[in-house]
Amino acid sequence: MSTLEFNNALIALESYLIAFAMRYTKNEDDARDLTQETMLKAMKNKSYYKPKTNFKAWLFTIMRNIFINQYRRKVRSKTIFDNSEEKYLMNGSTEARNTPQNHIAALEIDQQMNALSDVYRKPFNLHYQGYKYQEIADELNIPIGTVKSRIFIARKKLMERLPEYA
């Protein structure tokens, strides 16, 4: 499928994507944002689309995965662990997390993640984005045991390179 055909097919399905996004978000603005992210990710990952397969289903799968990952990230970012004996989980605001120190830490961690070789970085990034092991294995065309091993090694390398965050 040429780039022009791909883009035309993508644009032709935009209204279906918006309708599908509305089922997830229940909000028109959020649905349009989700649709835009889906289309962007589809364009970035055009090489993963297998011609003569269901293009619409491929796009809907991308959208579903983006929505799930955003949901998981949102839930994770609002949960704070209390290290007291009671071990309560508390919902807190994100204001305390948007500090210059946290921004610098995130930049250092990103830099070290990008320094990993592709063999370890790709599965680790996909896992970090919320993909399951089997989805990563399918995406990268490698056995699930290899995925688990590479993610483990990537974590170990990152902990060695970033001892202050371990």
Residue frames as qw, qx, qy, qz and C-alpha x, y, z in Angstrom:
[[0.000, 0.893, 0.450, 0.000, 0.00, 0.00, 0.00],
 [0.417, 0.442, -0.029, 0.794, 1.51, 3.32, -1.03],
 [0.184, -0.222, -0.446, 0.848, 1.68, 6.27, 1.34],
 [0.296, -0.025, -0.202, -0.933, -0.98, 8.11, -0.63],
 [0.593, -0.251, -0.671, -0.367, -3.36, 5.12, -0.52],
 [0.463, -0.260, -0.697, 0.482, -2.65, 4.68, 3.19],
 [0.031, -0.148, -0.261, 0.953, -3.37, 8.34, 3.96],
 [0.433, -0.107, -0.386, -0.808, -6.55, 8.34, 1.85],
 [0.599, -0.287, -0.741, -0.096, -7.81, 5.21, 3.60],
 [0.345, -0.231, -0.582, 0.699, -6.98, 6.77, 6.96],
 [0.153, 0.068, 0.045, -0.985, -8.84, 10.00, 6.19],
 [0.506, -0.179, -0.584, -0.609, -11.82, 8.08, 4.82],
 [0.599, -0.345, -0.717, 0.093, -12.19, 6.28, 8.17],
 [0.124, 0.215, -0.391, 0.886, -11.89, 9.40, 10.33],
 [0.548, -0.312, -0.044, -0.775, -15.64, 9.66, 11.00],
 [0.860, -0.190, -0.462, -0.101, -15.74, 5.99, 12.06],
 [0.552, 0.090, -0.536, 0.633, -12.79, 6.59, 14.37],
 [0.159, -0.295, 0.238, -0.912, -14.50, 9.57, 15.99],
 [0.753, -0.284, -0.213, -0.554, -17.68, 7.56, 16.54],
 [0.834, -0.079, -0.512, 0.189, -15.68, 4.68, 17.99],
 [0.330, 0.208, -0.454, 0.801, -13.74, 7.08, 20.25],
 [0.426, -0.395, 0.031, -0.813, -17.03, 8.53, 21.54],
 [0.852, -0.276, -0.406, -0.182, -17.90, 5.07, 22.89],
 [0.695, -0.050, -0.459, 0.551, -14.76, 5.19, 25.02],
 [0.264, 0.102, -0.259, 0.924, -14.57, 8.82, 26.06],
 [0.088, -0.726, -0.677, 0.089, -18.23, 9.97, 26.15],
 [0.115, -0.817, -0.044, 0.563, -16.89, 13.45, 25.35],
 [0.666, 0.726, 0.151, 0.073, -16.58, 14.99, 21.88],
 [0.090, 0.908, -0.406, 0.049, -13.32, 16.88, 22.54],
 [0.527, -0.469, 0.709, -0.003, -11.67, 13.83, 24.09],
 [0.820, 0.314, 0.479, 0.016, -12.93, 11.68, 21.23],
 [0.524, 0.845, -0.082, 0.068, -11.36, 14.04, 18.68],
 [0.167, -0.790, 0.587, -0.053, -8.08, 14.01, 20.64],
 [0.711, -0.175, 0.681, -0.014, -8.11, 10.21, 20.78],
 [0.768, 0.575, 0.281, 0.025, -8.85, 10.05, 17.06],
 [0.286, 0.907, -0.305, 0.049, -6.01, 12.43, 16.30],
 [0.379, -0.611, 0.693, -0.038, -3.57, 10.40, 18.40],
 [0.810, 0.124, 0.572, -0.021, -4.74, 7.22, 16.71],
 [0.666, 0.740, 0.079, 0.047, -4.22, 8.67, 13.24],
 [0.041, 0.873, -0.482, 0.059, -0.79, 9.98, 14.20],
 [0.564, -0.397, 0.723, -0.035, 0.28, 6.63, 15.64],
 [0.826, 0.373, 0.421, -0.014, -1.06, 4.84, 12.56],
 [0.499, 0.850, -0.159, 0.054, 1.00, 7.11, 10.30],
 [0.183, -0.754, 0.626, -0.080, 4.11, 6.57, 12.42],
 [0.520, -0.218, 0.824, -0.056, 3.60, 2.81, 12.39],
 [0.696, 0.487, -0.150, -0.506, 2.50, 2.45, 8.78],
 [0.333, 0.476, -0.806, -0.114, 5.21, -0.15, 8.22],
 [0.239, -0.088, 0.903, -0.345, 3.50, -2.51, 10.68],
 [0.696, 0.332, 0.233, -0.592, 0.27, -2.62, 8.70],
 [0.385, -0.063, 0.867, 0.310, -0.01, -5.80, 6.66],
 [0.372, 0.220, -0.359, -0.827, -1.61, -5.10, 3.26],
 [0.555, -0.095, -0.688, -0.458, -4.80, -6.96, 2.40],
 [0.284, -0.310, -0.814, 0.400, -5.81, -7.19, 6.07],
 [0.153, -0.820, -0.535, -0.133, -8.64, -5.30, 7.76],
 [0.310, 0.381, -0.136, 0.860, -7.37, -1.70, 7.92],
 [0.433, -0.620, -0.101, -0.647, -10.34, -0.50, 9.97],
 [0.870, -0.440, -0.223, 0.017, -9.81, -3.20, 12.61],
 [0.691, 0.108, -0.221, 0.680, -6.09, -2.32, 12.74],
 [0.020, 0.502, -0.065, 0.862, -6.98, 1.32, 13.43],
 [0.659, -0.583, -0.158, -0.448, -9.58, 0.40, 16.05],
 [0.876, -0.239, -0.283, 0.309, -6.99, -1.78, 17.81],
 [0.431, 0.273, -0.193, 0.838, -4.55, 1.12, 17.88],
 [0.291, -0.569, -0.041, -0.768, -7.26, 3.37, 19.31],
 [0.822, -0.481, -0.258, -0.162, -8.25, 0.85, 21.95],
 [0.791, -0.081, -0.278, 0.539, -4.61, 0.41, 23.03],
 [0.193, 0.404, -0.124, 0.886, -4.06, 4.17, 23.23],
 [0.519, -0.585, -0.122, -0.611, -7.20, 4.59, 25.32],
 [0.883, -0.371, -0.276, 0.080, -6.24, 1.76, 27.68],
 [0.653, 0.095, -0.246, 0.710, -2.70, 3.10, 28.07],
 [0.043, -0.501, 0.055, -0.862, -3.98, 6.61, 28.80],
 [0.704, -0.551, -0.202, -0.400, -6.44, 5.24, 31.33],
 [0.869, -0.231, -0.290, 0.329, -3.75, 3.20, 33.09],
 [0.438, 0.272, -0.183, 0.837, -1.41, 6.19, 33.15],
 [0.293, -0.578, -0.054, -0.760, -4.14, 8.40, 34.57],
 [0.823, -0.497, -0.224, -0.161, -4.99, 5.91, 37.31],
 [0.807, -0.057, -0.255, 0.529, -1.32, 5.36, 38.13],
 [0.278, 0.406, -0.122, 0.862, -0.56, 9.08, 38.32],
 [0.434, -0.597, -0.046, -0.673, -3.37, 9.70, 40.81],
 [0.884, -0.403, -0.234, -0.026, -2.36, 6.96, 43.24],
 [0.083, 0.715, -0.553, 0.419, 0.17, 7.66, 45.98],
 [0.790, -0.175, -0.574, 0.126, 1.53, 4.89, 48.16],
 [0.407, -0.786, 0.262, -0.385, 1.68, 5.58, 51.86],
 [0.596, 0.308, -0.701, 0.244, 4.65, 3.79, 53.42],
 [0.415, -0.440, 0.497, -0.623, 3.17, 3.82, 56.93],
 [0.220, -0.094, 0.954, -0.178, 2.23, 0.59, 58.66],
 [0.574, 0.410, 0.497, -0.505, -1.37, 0.86, 57.42],
 [0.307, -0.042, 0.735, 0.604, -0.23, 0.91, 53.75],
 [0.388, 0.693, 0.453, -0.406, -3.07, 3.12, 52.57],
 [0.388, 0.289, 0.501, 0.717, -3.47, 4.17, 48.97],
 [0.045, 0.705, 0.321, -0.631, -4.36, 7.81, 48.59],
 [0.465, 0.662, 0.407, 0.425, -5.51, 9.81, 45.63],
 [0.331, -0.630, -0.052, 0.701, -3.54, 12.99, 45.37],
 [0.412, 0.882, 0.036, -0.227, -3.18, 15.91, 43.05],
 [0.833, 0.297, 0.095, 0.458, -0.46, 16.01, 40.42],
 [0.032, 0.976, -0.094, 0.194, 0.68, 19.47, 41.53],
 [0.574, -0.696, 0.421, 0.093, 3.41, 18.05, 43.76],
 [0.836, 0.062, 0.451, 0.307, 4.70, 15.93, 40.87],
 [0.522, 0.756, 0.177, 0.352, 5.25, 18.81, 38.48],
 [0.417, -0.849, 0.146, 0.290, 8.39, 20.05, 40.15],
 [0.356, 0.811, -0.450, -0.110, 11.66, 21.05, 38.46],
 [0.324, -0.466, 0.821, -0.054, 13.42, 18.15, 40.20],
 [0.717, 0.220, 0.645, -0.146, 10.95, 15.65, 38.78],
 [0.613, 0.770, -0.022, -0.179, 11.31, 17.18, 35.32],
 [0.104, 0.746, -0.656, -0.043, 15.10, 16.87, 35.48],
 [0.519, -0.210, 0.820, -0.122, 14.81, 13.30, 36.77],
 [0.761, 0.468, 0.404, -0.195, 12.48, 12.42, 33.88],
 [0.468, 0.819, -0.306, -0.131, 14.97, 13.88, 31.39],
 [0.148, -0.588, 0.794, -0.031, 17.83, 11.84, 32.91],
 [0.649, 0.048, 0.740, -0.169, 15.78, 8.66, 32.83],
 [0.707, 0.659, 0.155, -0.203, 14.71, 9.28, 29.21],
 [0.244, 0.801, -0.536, -0.106, 18.32, 9.91, 28.24],
 [0.304, -0.382, 0.870, -0.067, 19.42, 6.61, 29.79],
 [0.728, 0.310, 0.568, -0.228, 16.49, 4.75, 28.23],
 [0.615, 0.765, -0.074, -0.177, 17.45, 6.11, 24.81],
 [0.013, 0.714, -0.698, -0.054, 21.06, 5.00, 25.42],
 [0.703, -0.078, 0.698, -0.110, 19.93, 1.37, 25.60],
 [0.043, -0.156, 0.798, 0.581, 20.42, -0.69, 22.45],
 [0.558, 0.015, -0.312, -0.769, 17.33, -1.19, 20.27],
 [0.510, -0.055, -0.857, -0.047, 17.17, -4.85, 21.32],
 [0.274, -0.323, -0.735, 0.530, 16.33, -3.82, 24.90],
 [0.094, 0.174, 0.134, -0.971, 14.83, -0.36, 24.40],
 [0.416, -0.096, -0.529, -0.733, 11.97, -1.36, 22.07],
 [0.528, -0.366, -0.763, -0.068, 10.42, -4.05, 24.31],
 [0.304, -0.306, -0.537, 0.725, 11.03, -1.95, 27.42],
 [0.145, 0.074, -0.059, -0.985, 9.34, 1.14, 25.90],
 [0.497, -0.222, -0.617, -0.568, 6.36, -0.90, 24.75],
 [0.510, -0.368, -0.736, 0.251, 6.03, -2.43, 28.22],
 [0.179, -0.229, -0.330, 0.898, 6.36, 1.00, 29.80],
 [0.289, -0.035, -0.275, -0.916, 3.58, 2.28, 27.52],
 [0.619, -0.018, 0.454, -0.641, 1.29, -0.41, 28.92],
 [0.725, 0.264, -0.512, -0.376, 1.46, -3.17, 26.33],
 [0.878, -0.313, 0.322, -0.165, 1.22, -6.71, 27.62],
 [0.414, -0.461, 0.723, 0.305, 4.05, -9.19, 27.07],
 [0.596, 0.315, 0.718, 0.171, 2.12, -11.10, 24.40],
 [0.373, 0.901, 0.202, -0.094, 1.31, -7.90, 22.50],
 [0.110, -0.835, 0.466, 0.271, 5.00, -6.94, 22.56],
 [0.537, -0.175, 0.788, 0.244, 6.00, -10.40, 21.38],
 [0.562, 0.596, 0.568, 0.081, 3.52, -10.18, 18.49],
 [0.191, 0.965, -0.013, -0.178, 4.60, -6.63, 17.61],
 [0.093, -0.782, 0.583, 0.201, 8.32, -7.45, 17.56],
 [0.871, 0.306, -0.334, -0.192, 7.93, -10.98, 16.18],
 [0.245, 0.428, -0.797, 0.349, 9.88, -12.62, 19.02],
 [0.561, -0.324, -0.761, 0.033, 8.99, -15.26, 21.63],
 [0.441, -0.814, -0.151, -0.347, 7.32, -14.07, 24.84],
 [0.823, -0.440, -0.073, 0.351, 10.20, -15.44, 26.94],
 [0.558, 0.226, 0.086, 0.794, 12.62, -13.27, 24.98],
 [0.115, -0.750, -0.188, -0.624, 10.40, -10.24, 25.63],
 [0.681, -0.720, -0.126, -0.053, 10.41, -10.89, 29.38],
 [0.807, -0.189, 0.010, 0.559, 14.15, -11.43, 29.39],
 [0.393, 0.428, 0.135, 0.802, 14.88, -8.24, 27.45],
 [0.306, -0.803, -0.158, -0.487, 12.63, -6.15, 29.68],
 [0.792, -0.579, -0.083, 0.175, 14.32, -7.59, 32.76],
 [0.708, 0.012, 0.072, 0.703, 17.78, -6.85, 31.36],
 [0.142, 0.648, 0.173, 0.728, 16.72, -3.31, 30.36],
 [0.527, -0.805, -0.136, -0.236, 15.47, -2.67, 33.92],
 [0.830, -0.388, -0.005, 0.402, 18.71, -4.01, 35.35],
 [0.553, 0.278, 0.126, 0.776, 20.82, -1.82, 33.05],
 [0.100, -0.765, -0.172, -0.613, 18.74, 1.24, 33.91],
 [0.681, -0.725, -0.100, -0.014, 19.11, 0.57, 37.63],
 [0.778, -0.161, 0.047, 0.605, 22.89, 0.30, 37.17],
 [0.359, 0.415, 0.191, 0.814, 23.02, 3.55, 35.20],
 [0.261, -0.618, -0.072, -0.738, 20.64, 5.40, 37.53],
 [0.476, -0.147, -0.775, 0.388, 21.49, 4.21, 41.05],
 [0.054, 0.008, 0.371, -0.927, 20.01, 7.34, 42.64],
 [0.598, -0.021, -0.130, -0.790, 16.52, 6.33, 41.37],
 [0.472, 0.034, -0.877, -0.081, 16.70, 2.60, 42.15]]
